[in-house]
Amino acid sequence: MARLVVVRKPWFVKLAPYIISAIVLVIVPAFLPTYVQGIFTKFVIFAIFAMSLDLLFGYAGLYSLGHAAFFGVGSYTTGILILRFEIDSFWVIIAIVVLLNLVIGAVFGAIALRASGVYFLLLTVALGQLIFVTVWKWYSMTGGNSGLPGIPRPELGFPWAAWDPAGYYYFVLGFFVICFFLLHRIVNSSFGHTLKGIQANAFRMRHLGYNVWGYQYISFIIAAIFSGIAGMLFAYYMGIAVPSHAGLTSSILVFLMVVIGGAGTLFGPVIGAGVIVLLEFFVSLLTPEHWPLVLGSIFIATIMYFRGGLGVHLLKFWQRIRYD
């Protein structure tokens, strides 16, 4: 009589993705040159930015091309509070950034969600350009085309806080872990499952008694807050806030991060952010004028051969290794 034999995988095989992530994000950067640590910092910030858009695009089914507006609000709020109002406290600045993005997200969401589909997308573009034009033209406050240079690193009020490139990287990494945890809890809650249902069939969810508009509106505000936090961290990292932070180009770039990494997975946009930020750095060293061509080629290759995003295919590959 044949017996069923169950082969248990070693514990390190089951935990391999987490071990690899910890090594890459926590251990490896400590031994890298300073300029590479800066690239890792940019990657982690854009990972937060991409995850915030994924909440809209991957879970709520809302195609936004104006998401950089909130990134720009976070960036410029940080610069204006420090350079114009001489408010140095990081805790005061982050509170104002969160509150301001909540308010602007609530206003913009109420306007944009009056439409759906391609009209929603066009409204987000228009609203995003409204922020872009504001920071471009309001020279006395935003510095216009010159931006706001001279933004120092965060003032935490701790005498031991060191802001060398490695120190700031781990500071940003801490924010990434917190944001990932919060967004993971949101998308795996009943609220997140309802968003997935709305994305799959909003008409059916509406007739089941769900307030589709209300769920999408709340997700819009939450995404705006996380995007603003990413913008604040980026202003501290770059030491300057410039109009391009709120521009259409930034919105398209983060949209590509979500698509290339895999919408609706949360970890996919992190992978997409890593691919784009790291490739942008290395390609720009060799042939900077061809970077848009390389980015377009990556996008086309993803659509043709990695439908659903790189994250989805990595997950399938991992599941084959784990269960085969």
N, C-alpha and C positions, 0 to 999 in steps of 0.2 A: 504493500500500500504506500503510495507516494505521500510524502510529507512536505508541507509548505515551509520553506526555510526563509525567514526574514533576515536580511542582511542590514544591520544598522550602520549608518554612516558615522565616522568619527565626529566628535563634537566640533573639531576645528573646521570640518567641511561645512557643517550647518551654519557656523558663524563666520564663514569666510568673507562674505560681503562686508560685514561690520568690521572685521579685523583689517581688511584691505583699506576700507575707508578711514579707519583710525590711523593706520600707518601713513597713508597719503596726506591726510589733512593735519595730523597732530605731530607726528614724528619727523617725517621727511623735511618739512619747511625749516625746521631748526638747523638743518645742516646745509641749506642752500645759500647761494650768494644773496646779498641784499636786494639786488634788482629782481631776482626771481621770487623772493619773498613778497615783493611789491606786486608781482603778477598774480600770485596766489591770493593776495588781499583783494585785488580787483575781481578775481574769479568768485570769491566767496560773497562779495557784495552783490555782484550781478546774479548769483545764485538766489539770493533773497529776492531780488527784483523779479527774476523769472518765476519763482514760486508764487509770488503774489499775482502775477498775470495768469498763472496756471489755475488758480482758484476761479478766475472768471472764465477763461477759455476752456480749460480741461474739465471743469466740474459743473459750472453754471451754463456752459454753452454760449457765452457771450464773446463775440469777436471784437476786441477793442484794439484800435490803432492810435489811441491817445493816452495810453497808460503812462508814458514818460512824463506827462503833465504832473503827476503826483510825485514822481522821482525828482523833477525839477523844483517842485514846491518844497520838498524836504531839503534839497541842496541849498536853495536860495534863502529859505527861512533860517538855516544854520548860519549862512554868511551874513545876512542882514542883522540878526540878533547879536552876533559877535562884533562885526565891524561898524555897524551903524548905531546900535544901542548899547554896546559894550557889556553884553551879558555873556559871561564866560562859563557859567555853571552848565555842565553837560546835562544834568538832571532837569534843569529848567528848560533847556533847549529841546530835549527829547519830548518833554511833556507838551510843549507848544507845537512841535512838529506833528505829534500824534493828533492833538486837538484840531489843528488847522487842516490837516489832511482829512480828518473825519468830517469837518464842516464842508470843505470843498467837495469831497467825495459824495456827501449827502446831496449837495446842490446839483452837481454834475450828473449823479445817478438819477435824480428825479427828472432831469431833462432828457438824458440819453435813453432811458427806459420807456419813454413815451413812444419809441419806435422799436422795431425788431429787425433781425436779419441784416441786410446790407445797409439799411437806413440807420440802424443803431451804430454800425461801424463808421458810417460817414459822420454821424453826430459826435462820436468820440474823437474823430480826427479834428473836427471843427472846434470842439472844446479844448482839445490839447493845443491847437494852434493859438487859442485865446490866451493860454498861459504863456506860450512861447513869445507871442507878440508883446505881452505885458512886460516880461523880463527884458525883452530886447529894447523897448521904447522908454521904460521908466528909468531913465539914466540916473537921476538923482538918488534913487534907492538901490537899483540893481547894477549900476555901472554900465548898462547898455551892452554893446558888443564886446566891451573889454571884460565884462563879468566882475566878480568880486574876488580879487586875489588876496593872499595873505591870511587865509583861514588857518589858525593854529590847530594842533591836535587837541582832543577833548580835555577839559579841565574837570577831573573827577573829584577833586578835593582830597585825594590821598597822596601823602608825601612820597610814597614809594612807587607811584605809577611811572613807568619808564616808557617813552614813546619812540624807541628805536623801531626800525621796520618789523622786526620779529615781534616786539611787544604789541604793536598796533595790529599785526596780523592775528595774534591770538585773542586780542580784544574783539575784533570783528568776527572771528570764528565762534566766540562765545555767543554773540548775537545771532549768528547763523544757526547754532544749535537750538537756541531758544525759539527762533522763528520757525524752524523746521518742526520742532516739537508741538508748538501751538497750531500750526497749519495742519499737521498730521492729526491732531486731536479733532480739529474742526472737520476735516474731510472724512474722518472715520466715525463721526457722530451721526445722530439722526438727521441733523441739519445737512451734513455733507451727503448722506445717502439720498436725501430729498433733492438736493441739487443735481445729483447724477440722474435721478428719475426725470427731473425737468429737462435736463440736457437730452435724454433719450426720447422723451415725448411730452412736451410741455402741454399739449392739448389734453392728453389723457390725465395728467396730473391735476390740471385745472378742474376737470370734471370729477375728479376724485375728492375735490374739496380743498386742495392745497392753494394757498395764496402765492401763485407763481411769481407775480411781480414783487411781492414782499421778500421772498427768498432771494431773488436776483438782486434786489436793491441792497439787502444786508451784505451779500457777497461782494457787491461793488464797493461798499464802504470799507469792508475789511481789507480788500485788495488794495485800496487807496492808502490805508494806514501803513501796511507792510511796505508798499512801494516808497512811501515817504521816508520810512526808517532807512531803507537802502540808499535813498538820495542823501540823507543826512550823513551816513557813514562814508559815502563817496566824496562828499564835500570835504570832510575831515581828511580823507585819504589824499585827494588831489591838491588840497590847499587852495582851491578856487571853485567858484560856482560860475558856470558859463551858460549862455542860452541853449546850447546844443543838448544840455542835460534834459531839457524839457521839449526838445524838438521831435519831429516826426521820424527822423533817422534813428533816434534812440528807441522809439516805440517799435519800429520795424525790426531793429536788432534784437530786442528782447522777445518779440513775437517769434522770430526765427529760432531763438534759443529754445523756446517751448516746443515748437514744431519738430526741430531736429532731435531734441532730447526725448520727447514723448509726452504729449498733453494728457492730463488726467492721471498721472502717476506720482506726481510731486517730486520724486527723485529724478525723473527724466529731465525736467528743466535744469536741475543741478548739473547733470551730465552735459546737456546742451550748452550751458554757460561755460563749463570747463573746456569743451571742444572749441567754442568760438573764441574765448579770451586767449587761450594758449596758442591756437593756430594764428590768431591775429598778430600776436607778439612775434612768433617765429617767421611768419610770412612777411611781416613788415620789415624784419631785419634783412631779408633776402631781396624782396621785390615789392616794396610798399605800394607802388601804383597798381599792382595786380591783385590786391587783397579783395576788392569787391568781386572780381572774377572768381577767385577761390571760394568766397562765401557763397556765391550763386551756384557754383558747381556742387558744393556740399549739400545745399538745399535740394537741388535737383536729384542728386544721388540718393538722398534720404527719402524723397517722395517716390522714386522709382524702385529702389531696392530694399529700403528699410521702412516700409509703410507702417505708420504708427509711432515711429521714432526709435532712436538707438536704445533708449531705456527699456522699451517693450521687448526688443530682441535680446538684450542682455538678460532680462528677467526670464525669458523663455530658455535661454542657454543655461542659466543657473538652475532652473527647475529640472532640466534634463540631467545635469550633473548630480543634483541632489537626490533625485528619485530613481534614476536608472541603476 
